[in-house]
Amino acid sequence: MVGDPSAIVSVKVGDEGLARLVSQRLPRLGAIANLVEFPAVAKGSARFRLQVMAKHSKDNIDRLLAALLGAMEAAQQSPRYYRTLMPTEETTTAFPSSQIPVRARAVGE
């Protein structure tokens, strides 16, 4: 969590790809969280903004944390997440195309 005590709680994830996958899983786990990503925050600083209300019990918060952790673990194991981590031709400009690792080249190159 980031910041001072408040009704708005930020939970920093960092990686936008991971945060998007977590965001897709949360509703199925019964959790609602607003995803904030670039350009609203710096690249690599994606986060969820949660609103805690007085009527939320400790059990509600514990269930939300369990849902967030479960969604994070599942997203990190997802093949879709690993594809977001692979460099692409556009993001790998330090090397000529012939020196880009095979896993980063487009299929058929």
DOKEMI-605941 format. One record per atom (N, C-alpha, C): residue number from 1; residue in one letter; atom name; x, y, z. Coordinates in Angstrom, 2 decimals. Example, Ala and Ser with C-alpha at 12.3 -4.5 7.8 and 13.67 -1.06 7.14 Angstrom:
2
+-----+----+----+---------+---------+---------+
:   i : aa : at :      c1 :      c2 :      c3 :
+-----+----+----+---------+---------+---------+
:   1 :  A :  N :   13.19 :   -5.69 :    7.80 :
:   1 :  A : CA :   12.30 :   -4.50 :    7.80 :
:   1 :  A :  C :   13.20 :   -3.30 :    7.80 :
:   2 :  S :  N :   12.85 :   -2.25 :    7.08 :
:   2 :  S : CA :   13.67 :   -1.06 :    7.14 :
:   2 :  S :  C :   12.90 :    0.03 :    7.87 :
+-----+----+----+---------+---------+---------+
end
This chain:
109
+-----+----+----+---------+---------+---------+
:   i : aa : at :      c1 :      c2 :      c3 :
+-----+----+----+---------+---------+---------+
:   1 :  M :  N :    0.84 :   -1.17 :    0.00 :
:   1 :  M : CA :    0.00 :    0.00 :    0.00 :
:   1 :  M :  C :    0.89 :    1.24 :    0.00 :
:   2 :  V :  N :    0.35 :    2.32 :   -0.55 :
:   2 :  V : CA :    1.11 :    3.54 :   -0.71 :
:   2 :  V :  C :    0.35 :    4.69 :   -0.07 :
:   3 :  G :  N :    1.07 :    5.58 :    0.64 :
:   3 :  G : CA :    0.46 :    6.80 :    1.14 :
:   3 :  G :  C :    0.04 :    6.75 :    2.59 :
:   4 :  D :  N :   -0.55 :    7.86 :    3.02 :
:   4 :  D : CA :   -1.03 :    8.02 :    4.39 :
:   4 :  D :  C :   -2.39 :    7.36 :    4.56 :
:   5 :  P :  N :   -2.79 :    7.09 :    5.81 :
:   5 :  P : CA :   -4.12 :    6.50 :    6.03 :
:   5 :  P :  C :   -5.21 :    7.36 :    5.39 :
:   6 :  S :  N :   -6.10 :    6.72 :    4.67 :
:   6 :  S : CA :   -7.16 :    7.41 :    3.94 :
:   6 :  S :  C :   -8.23 :    6.40 :    3.57 :
:   7 :  A :  N :   -9.40 :    6.91 :    3.16 :
:   7 :  A : CA :  -10.45 :    6.02 :    2.67 :
:   7 :  A :  C :  -10.07 :    5.45 :    1.30 :
:   8 :  I :  N :   -9.17 :    6.13 :    0.59 :
:   8 :  I : CA :   -8.66 :    5.64 :   -0.69 :
:   8 :  I :  C :   -7.33 :    4.95 :   -0.42 :
:   9 :  V :  N :   -7.26 :    3.68 :   -0.78 :
:   9 :  V : CA :   -6.06 :    2.89 :   -0.54 :
:   9 :  V :  C :   -5.49 :    2.49 :   -1.89 :
:  10 :  S :  N :   -4.22 :    2.83 :   -2.12 :
:  10 :  S : CA :   -3.53 :    2.44 :   -3.35 :
:  10 :  S :  C :   -2.72 :    1.19 :   -3.10 :
:  11 :  V :  N :   -2.88 :    0.23 :   -3.99 :
:  11 :  V : CA :   -2.09 :   -1.01 :   -3.93 :
:  11 :  V :  C :   -1.27 :   -1.05 :   -5.21 :
:  12 :  K :  N :    0.05 :   -0.81 :   -5.07 :
:  12 :  K : CA :    0.92 :   -0.73 :   -6.24 :
:  12 :  K :  C :    1.23 :   -2.13 :   -6.77 :
:  13 :  V :  N :    1.04 :   -2.30 :   -8.07 :
:  13 :  V : CA :    1.36 :   -3.54 :   -8.76 :
:  13 :  V :  C :    2.66 :   -3.35 :   -9.55 :
:  14 :  G :  N :    2.77 :   -2.22 :  -10.21 :
:  14 :  G : CA :    3.96 :   -1.94 :  -11.02 :
:  14 :  G :  C :    3.71 :   -2.21 :  -12.49 :
:  15 :  D :  N :    3.90 :   -3.44 :  -12.92 :
:  15 :  D : CA :    3.78 :   -3.83 :  -14.32 :
:  15 :  D :  C :    2.35 :   -3.71 :  -14.84 :
:  16 :  E :  N :    2.16 :   -2.97 :  -15.93 :
:  16 :  E : CA :    0.82 :   -2.75 :  -16.48 :
:  16 :  E :  C :    0.18 :   -4.03 :  -16.99 :
:  17 :  G :  N :    0.96 :   -4.89 :  -17.65 :
:  17 :  G : CA :    0.42 :   -6.14 :  -18.16 :
:  17 :  G :  C :   -0.12 :   -7.02 :  -17.04 :
:  18 :  L :  N :    0.65 :   -7.13 :  -15.98 :
:  18 :  L : CA :    0.21 :   -7.90 :  -14.82 :
:  18 :  L :  C :   -1.03 :   -7.28 :  -14.20 :
:  19 :  A :  N :   -1.03 :   -5.97 :  -14.06 :
:  19 :  A : CA :   -2.17 :   -5.28 :  -13.45 :
:  19 :  A :  C :   -3.45 :   -5.50 :  -14.26 :
:  20 :  R :  N :   -3.34 :   -5.48 :  -15.60 :
:  20 :  R : CA :   -4.53 :   -5.70 :  -16.43 :
:  20 :  R :  C :   -5.07 :   -7.12 :  -16.26 :
:  21 :  L :  N :   -4.17 :   -8.10 :  -16.20 :
:  21 :  L : CA :   -4.62 :   -9.48 :  -16.00 :
:  21 :  L :  C :   -5.28 :   -9.65 :  -14.62 :
:  22 :  V :  N :   -4.71 :   -9.03 :  -13.61 :
:  22 :  V : CA :   -5.31 :   -9.09 :  -12.27 :
:  22 :  V :  C :   -6.68 :   -8.42 :  -12.30 :
:  23 :  S :  N :   -6.76 :   -7.28 :  -12.96 :
:  23 :  S : CA :   -8.02 :   -6.54 :  -13.07 :
:  23 :  S :  C :   -9.12 :   -7.38 :  -13.71 :
:  24 :  Q :  N :   -8.77 :   -8.19 :  -14.70 :
:  24 :  Q : CA :   -9.76 :   -9.05 :  -15.36 :
:  24 :  Q :  C :  -10.24 :  -10.18 :  -14.45 :
:  25 :  R :  N :   -9.39 :  -10.61 :  -13.52 :
:  25 :  R : CA :   -9.75 :  -11.73 :  -12.64 :
:  25 :  R :  C :  -10.55 :  -11.31 :  -11.41 :
:  26 :  L :  N :  -10.35 :  -10.08 :  -10.95 :
:  26 :  L : CA :  -10.96 :   -9.66 :   -9.69 :
:  26 :  L :  C :  -12.49 :   -9.76 :   -9.65 :
:  27 :  P :  N :  -13.22 :   -9.33 :  -10.68 :
:  27 :  P : CA :  -14.69 :   -9.43 :  -10.60 :
:  27 :  P :  C :  -15.17 :  -10.88 :  -10.39 :
:  28 :  R :  N :  -14.49 :  -11.84 :  -11.01 :
:  28 :  R : CA :  -14.87 :  -13.25 :  -10.83 :
:  28 :  R :  C :  -14.62 :  -13.71 :   -9.40 :
:  29 :  L :  N :  -13.76 :  -12.99 :   -8.69 :
:  29 :  L : CA :  -13.45 :  -13.33 :   -7.30 :
:  29 :  L :  C :  -14.27 :  -12.48 :   -6.33 :
:  30 :  G :  N :  -15.19 :  -11.69 :   -6.87 :
:  30 :  G : CA :  -16.08 :  -10.88 :   -6.03 :
:  30 :  G :  C :  -15.47 :   -9.59 :   -5.53 :
:  31 :  A :  N :  -14.43 :   -9.10 :   -6.19 :
:  31 :  A : CA :  -13.76 :   -7.87 :   -5.75 :
:  31 :  A :  C :  -13.88 :   -6.79 :   -6.82 :
:  32 :  I :  N :  -14.01 :   -5.57 :   -6.37 :
:  32 :  I : CA :  -14.05 :   -4.42 :   -7.27 :
:  32 :  I :  C :  -12.86 :   -3.53 :   -6.92 :
:  33 :  A :  N :  -12.05 :   -3.23 :   -7.92 :
:  33 :  A : CA :  -10.89 :   -2.35 :   -7.72 :
:  33 :  A :  C :  -10.66 :   -1.57 :   -9.00 :
:  34 :  N :  N :  -10.42 :   -0.28 :   -8.87 :
:  34 :  N : CA :  -10.16 :    0.56 :  -10.03 :
:  34 :  N :  C :   -8.68 :    0.49 :  -10.39 :
:  35 :  L :  N :   -8.40 :    0.13 :  -11.64 :
:  35 :  L : CA :   -7.02 :    0.06 :  -12.12 :
:  35 :  L :  C :   -6.60 :    1.44 :  -12.60 :
:  36 :  V :  N :   -5.44 :    1.89 :  -12.14 :
:  36 :  V : CA :   -4.87 :    3.17 :  -12.58 :
:  36 :  V :  C :   -3.54 :    2.84 :  -13.23 :
:  37 :  E :  N :   -3.39 :    3.22 :  -14.50 :
:  37 :  E : CA :   -2.16 :    2.92 :  -15.23 :
:  37 :  E :  C :   -1.76 :    4.11 :  -16.09 :
:  38 :  F :  N :   -0.64 :    3.97 :  -16.78 :
:  38 :  F : CA :   -0.14 :    5.03 :  -17.65 :
:  38 :  F :  C :   -1.23 :    5.44 :  -18.63 :
:  39 :  P :  N :   -1.48 :    6.71 :  -18.85 :
:  39 :  P : CA :   -0.71 :    7.89 :  -18.49 :
:  39 :  P :  C :   -1.12 :    8.55 :  -17.17 :
:  40 :  A :  N :   -2.06 :    7.96 :  -16.43 :
:  40 :  A : CA :   -2.47 :    8.57 :  -15.16 :
:  40 :  A :  C :   -1.37 :    8.47 :  -14.11 :
:  41 :  V :  N :   -0.54 :    7.44 :  -14.21 :
:  41 :  V : CA :    0.64 :    7.29 :  -13.35 :
:  41 :  V :  C :    1.82 :    6.96 :  -14.26 :
:  42 :  A :  N :    3.02 :    7.07 :  -13.74 :
:  42 :  A : CA :    4.21 :    6.79 :  -14.54 :
:  42 :  A :  C :    4.22 :    5.35 :  -15.03 :
:  43 :  K :  N :    4.85 :    5.11 :  -16.18 :
:  43 :  K : CA :    4.99 :    3.73 :  -16.69 :
:  43 :  K :  C :    5.66 :    2.88 :  -15.61 :
:  44 :  G :  N :    5.15 :    1.66 :  -15.46 :
:  44 :  G : CA :    5.71 :    0.76 :  -14.46 :
:  44 :  G :  C :    5.21 :    1.03 :  -13.06 :
:  45 :  S :  N :    4.20 :    1.89 :  -12.93 :
:  45 :  S : CA :    3.65 :    2.23 :  -11.61 :
:  45 :  S :  C :    2.16 :    1.95 :  -11.52 :
:  46 :  A :  N :    1.67 :    0.98 :  -12.29 :
:  46 :  A : CA :    0.24 :    0.65 :  -12.26 :
:  46 :  A :  C :   -0.16 :    0.30 :  -10.84 :
:  47 :  R :  N :   -1.38 :    0.64 :  -10.50 :
:  47 :  R : CA :   -1.86 :    0.37 :   -9.15 :
:  47 :  R :  C :   -3.37 :    0.25 :   -9.14 :
:  48 :  F :  N :   -3.87 :   -0.33 :   -8.09 :
:  48 :  F : CA :   -5.31 :   -0.38 :   -7.86 :
:  48 :  F :  C :   -5.65 :    0.65 :   -6.81 :
:  49 :  R :  N :   -6.77 :    1.34 :   -7.02 :
:  49 :  R : CA :   -7.26 :    2.27 :   -6.00 :
:  49 :  R :  C :   -8.53 :    1.68 :   -5.43 :
:  50 :  L :  N :   -8.49 :    1.46 :   -4.15 :
:  50 :  L : CA :   -9.61 :    0.86 :   -3.44 :
:  50 :  L :  C :  -10.22 :    1.88 :   -2.51 :
:  51 :  Q :  N :  -11.52 :    1.81 :   -2.33 :
:  51 :  Q : CA :  -12.17 :    2.70 :   -1.39 :
:  51 :  Q :  C :  -12.69 :    1.88 :   -0.22 :
:  52 :  V :  N :  -12.17 :    2.18 :    0.94 :
:  52 :  V : CA :  -12.56 :    1.48 :    2.15 :
:  52 :  V :  C :  -13.60 :    2.34 :    2.88 :
:  53 :  M :  N :  -14.69 :    1.70 :    3.27 :
:  53 :  M : CA :  -15.75 :    2.42 :    3.97 :
:  53 :  M :  C :  -15.90 :    1.88 :    5.39 :
:  54 :  A :  N :  -16.52 :    2.66 :    6.23 :
:  54 :  A : CA :  -16.69 :    2.28 :    7.64 :
:  54 :  A :  C :  -17.46 :    0.97 :    7.79 :
:  55 :  K :  N :  -18.33 :    0.67 :    6.85 :
:  55 :  K : CA :  -19.12 :   -0.57 :    6.98 :
:  55 :  K :  C :  -18.35 :   -1.82 :    6.55 :
:  56 :  H :  N :  -17.14 :   -1.65 :    5.99 :
:  56 :  H : CA :  -16.32 :   -2.82 :    5.66 :
:  56 :  H :  C :  -15.77 :   -3.42 :    6.94 :
:  57 :  S :  N :  -15.94 :   -4.72 :    7.07 :
:  57 :  S : CA :  -15.43 :   -5.42 :    8.25 :
:  57 :  S :  C :  -14.00 :   -5.91 :    7.98 :
:  58 :  K :  N :  -13.34 :   -6.36 :    9.02 :
:  58 :  K : CA :  -12.01 :   -6.95 :    8.86 :
:  58 :  K :  C :  -12.10 :   -8.15 :    7.92 :
:  59 :  D :  N :  -13.19 :   -8.92 :    8.02 :
:  59 :  D : CA :  -13.38 :  -10.07 :    7.14 :
:  59 :  D :  C :  -13.49 :   -9.63 :    5.68 :
:  60 :  N :  N :  -14.20 :   -8.53 :    5.41 :
:  60 :  N : CA :  -14.29 :   -8.00 :    4.04 :
:  60 :  N :  C :  -12.91 :   -7.66 :    3.49 :
:  61 :  I :  N :  -12.11 :   -7.01 :    4.31 :
:  61 :  I : CA :  -10.77 :   -6.60 :    3.88 :
:  61 :  I :  C :   -9.87 :   -7.82 :    3.69 :
:  62 :  D :  N :   -9.98 :   -8.80 :    4.60 :
:  62 :  D : CA :   -9.19 :  -10.03 :    4.46 :
:  62 :  D :  C :   -9.56 :  -10.77 :    3.17 :
:  63 :  R :  N :  -10.86 :  -10.81 :    2.84 :
:  63 :  R : CA :  -11.30 :  -11.48 :    1.61 :
:  63 :  R :  C :  -10.79 :  -10.74 :    0.37 :
:  64 :  L :  N :  -10.79 :   -9.41 :    0.42 :
:  64 :  L : CA :  -10.25 :   -8.62 :   -0.69 :
:  64 :  L :  C :   -8.76 :   -8.90 :   -0.87 :
:  65 :  L :  N :   -8.02 :   -8.91 :    0.21 :
:  65 :  L : CA :   -6.58 :   -9.20 :    0.13 :
:  65 :  L :  C :   -6.34 :  -10.59 :   -0.44 :
:  66 :  A :  N :   -7.12 :  -11.56 :   -0.01 :
:  66 :  A : CA :   -6.98 :  -12.92 :   -0.53 :
:  66 :  A :  C :   -7.29 :  -12.95 :   -2.03 :
:  67 :  A :  N :   -8.32 :  -12.22 :   -2.46 :
:  67 :  A : CA :   -8.67 :  -12.15 :   -3.88 :
:  67 :  A :  C :   -7.54 :  -11.49 :   -4.68 :
:  68 :  L :  N :   -7.00 :  -10.39 :   -4.16 :
:  68 :  L : CA :   -5.90 :   -9.71 :   -4.85 :
:  68 :  L :  C :   -4.68 :  -10.62 :   -4.98 :
:  69 :  L :  N :   -4.31 :  -11.26 :   -3.89 :
:  69 :  L : CA :   -3.15 :  -12.15 :   -3.92 :
:  69 :  L :  C :   -3.38 :  -13.34 :   -4.85 :
:  70 :  G :  N :   -4.57 :  -13.93 :   -4.79 :
:  70 :  G : CA :   -4.89 :  -15.05 :   -5.68 :
:  70 :  G :  C :   -4.88 :  -14.64 :   -7.14 :
:  71 :  A :  N :   -5.43 :  -13.48 :   -7.44 :
:  71 :  A : CA :   -5.45 :  -12.98 :   -8.82 :
:  71 :  A :  C :   -4.04 :  -12.66 :   -9.30 :
:  72 :  M :  N :   -3.20 :  -12.12 :   -8.41 :
:  72 :  M : CA :   -1.80 :  -11.81 :   -8.78 :
:  72 :  M :  C :   -1.04 :  -13.10 :   -9.09 :
:  73 :  E :  N :   -1.19 :  -14.10 :   -8.23 :
:  73 :  E : CA :   -0.49 :  -15.37 :   -8.45 :
:  73 :  E :  C :   -0.95 :  -16.04 :   -9.74 :
:  74 :  A :  N :   -2.25 :  -16.04 :   -9.99 :
:  74 :  A : CA :   -2.78 :  -16.65 :  -11.21 :
:  74 :  A :  C :   -2.30 :  -15.88 :  -12.45 :
:  75 :  A :  N :   -2.31 :  -14.56 :  -12.37 :
:  75 :  A : CA :   -1.89 :  -13.74 :  -13.51 :
:  75 :  A :  C :   -0.41 :  -13.95 :  -13.80 :
:  76 :  Q :  N :    0.41 :  -14.07 :  -12.77 :
:  76 :  Q : CA :    1.85 :  -14.27 :  -12.97 :
:  76 :  Q :  C :    2.14 :  -15.62 :  -13.63 :
:  77 :  Q :  N :    1.26 :  -16.57 :  -13.47 :
:  77 :  Q : CA :    1.46 :  -17.89 :  -14.07 :
:  77 :  Q :  C :    0.84 :  -17.99 :  -15.47 :
:  78 :  S :  N :    0.12 :  -16.94 :  -15.87 :
:  78 :  S : CA :   -0.56 :  -16.93 :  -17.16 :
:  78 :  S :  C :    0.41 :  -16.76 :  -18.31 :
:  79 :  P :  N :    0.25 :  -17.54 :  -19.38 :
:  79 :  P : CA :    1.09 :  -17.34 :  -20.58 :
:  79 :  P :  C :    0.92 :  -15.93 :  -21.14 :
:  80 :  R :  N :   -0.27 :  -15.35 :  -21.00 :
:  80 :  R : CA :   -0.50 :  -13.98 :  -21.50 :
:  80 :  R :  C :    0.42 :  -12.99 :  -20.80 :
:  81 :  Y :  N :    0.68 :  -13.19 :  -19.50 :
:  81 :  Y : CA :    1.56 :  -12.29 :  -18.77 :
:  81 :  Y :  C :    2.98 :  -12.38 :  -19.31 :
:  82 :  Y :  N :    3.46 :  -13.57 :  -19.56 :
:  82 :  Y : CA :    4.82 :  -13.71 :  -20.06 :
:  82 :  Y :  C :    5.00 :  -13.12 :  -21.44 :
:  83 :  R :  N :    3.94 :  -13.12 :  -22.26 :
:  83 :  R : CA :    4.04 :  -12.47 :  -23.57 :
:  83 :  R :  C :    4.22 :  -10.97 :  -23.41 :
:  84 :  T :  N :    3.65 :  -10.37 :  -22.36 :
:  84 :  T : CA :    3.82 :   -8.92 :  -22.17 :
:  84 :  T :  C :    5.23 :   -8.58 :  -21.74 :
:  85 :  L :  N :    5.99 :   -9.55 :  -21.22 :
:  85 :  L : CA :    7.35 :   -9.29 :  -20.77 :
:  85 :  L :  C :    8.38 :   -9.43 :  -21.88 :
:  86 :  M :  N :    8.01 :  -10.10 :  -22.96 :
:  86 :  M : CA :    8.96 :  -10.35 :  -24.03 :
:  86 :  M :  C :    9.23 :   -9.07 :  -24.82 :
:  87 :  P :  N :   10.50 :   -8.76 :  -25.10 :
:  87 :  P : CA :   10.79 :   -7.57 :  -25.91 :
:  87 :  P :  C :   10.29 :   -7.78 :  -27.33 :
:  88 :  T :  N :    9.95 :   -6.69 :  -27.97 :
:  88 :  T : CA :    9.50 :   -6.74 :  -29.36 :
:  88 :  T :  C :   10.49 :   -5.98 :  -30.23 :
:  89 :  E :  N :   10.32 :   -6.07 :  -31.52 :
:  89 :  E : CA :   11.19 :   -5.35 :  -32.46 :
:  89 :  E :  C :   11.18 :   -3.85 :  -32.14 :
:  90 :  E :  N :   10.02 :   -3.31 :  -31.80 :
:  90 :  E : CA :    9.90 :   -1.88 :  -31.54 :
:  90 :  E :  C :   10.61 :   -1.47 :  -30.25 :
:  91 :  T :  N :   10.60 :   -2.34 :  -29.23 :
:  91 :  T : CA :   11.18 :   -1.97 :  -27.95 :
:  91 :  T :  C :   12.63 :   -2.37 :  -27.83 :
:  92 :  T :  N :   13.15 :   -3.12 :  -28.78 :
:  92 :  T : CA :   14.54 :   -3.57 :  -28.73 :
:  92 :  T :  C :   15.30 :   -2.85 :  -29.84 :
:  93 :  T :  N :   15.74 :   -1.64 :  -29.56 :
:  93 :  T : CA :   16.40 :   -0.84 :  -30.60 :
:  93 :  T :  C :   17.91 :   -0.83 :  -30.45 :
:  94 :  A :  N :   18.45 :   -1.40 :  -29.38 :
:  94 :  A : CA :   19.89 :   -1.37 :  -29.15 :
:  94 :  A :  C :   20.63 :   -2.35 :  -30.05 :
:  95 :  F :  N :   19.94 :   -3.32 :  -30.63 :
:  95 :  F : CA :   20.58 :   -4.35 :  -31.44 :
:  95 :  F :  C :   19.96 :   -4.36 :  -32.83 :
:  96 :  P :  N :   20.76 :   -4.67 :  -33.85 :
:  96 :  P : CA :   20.16 :   -4.89 :  -35.17 :
:  96 :  P :  C :   19.23 :   -6.09 :  -35.11 :
:  97 :  S :  N :   18.28 :   -6.16 :  -36.01 :
:  97 :  S : CA :   17.29 :   -7.24 :  -36.01 :
:  97 :  S :  C :   17.92 :   -8.62 :  -35.96 :
:  98 :  S :  N :   19.05 :   -8.80 :  -36.63 :
:  98 :  S : CA :   19.68 :  -10.11 :  -36.66 :
:  98 :  S :  C :   20.22 :  -10.54 :  -35.29 :
:  99 :  Q :  N :   20.43 :   -9.58 :  -34.37 :
:  99 :  Q : CA :   20.97 :   -9.90 :  -33.06 :
:  99 :  Q :  C :   19.89 :  -10.01 :  -31.98 :
: 100 :  I :  N :   18.64 :   -9.76 :  -32.34 :
: 100 :  I : CA :   17.56 :   -9.85 :  -31.36 :
: 100 :  I :  C :   17.34 :  -11.32 :  -31.05 :
: 101 :  P :  N :   17.21 :  -11.68 :  -29.77 :
: 101 :  P : CA :   16.97 :  -13.08 :  -29.44 :
: 101 :  P :  C :   15.77 :  -13.63 :  -30.21 :
: 102 :  V :  N :   15.83 :  -14.90 :  -30.58 :
: 102 :  V : CA :   14.80 :  -15.53 :  -31.38 :
: 102 :  V :  C :   13.43 :  -15.35 :  -30.76 :
: 103 :  R :  N :   13.30 :  -15.46 :  -29.43 :
: 103 :  R : CA :   12.00 :  -15.36 :  -28.78 :
: 103 :  R :  C :   11.36 :  -13.99 :  -28.96 :
: 104 :  A :  N :   12.15 :  -12.97 :  -29.29 :
: 104 :  A : CA :   11.61 :  -11.61 :  -29.43 :
: 104 :  A :  C :   11.25 :  -11.27 :  -30.86 :
: 105 :  R :  N :   11.69 :  -12.08 :  -31.82 :
: 105 :  R : CA :   11.37 :  -11.78 :  -33.21 :
: 105 :  R :  C :    9.97 :  -12.24 :  -33.55 :
: 106 :  A :  N :    9.38 :  -11.57 :  -34.51 :
: 106 :  A : CA :    8.05 :  -11.98 :  -34.97 :
: 106 :  A :  C :    8.16 :  -13.34 :  -35.64 :
: 107 :  V :  N :    7.11 :  -14.12 :  -35.57 :
: 107 :  V : CA :    7.09 :  -15.43 :  -36.19 :
: 107 :  V :  C :    7.31 :  -15.27 :  -37.69 :
: 108 :  G :  N :    8.17 :  -16.11 :  -38.25 :
: 108 :  G : CA :    8.42 :  -16.08 :  -39.69 :
: 108 :  G :  C :    9.58 :  -15.20 :  -40.10 :
: 109 :  E :  N :   10.24 :  -14.49 :  -39.15 :
: 109 :  E : CA :   11.38 :  -13.65 :  -39.51 :
: 109 :  E :  C :   12.59 :  -14.50 :  -39.79 :
+-----+----+----+---------+---------+---------+
end
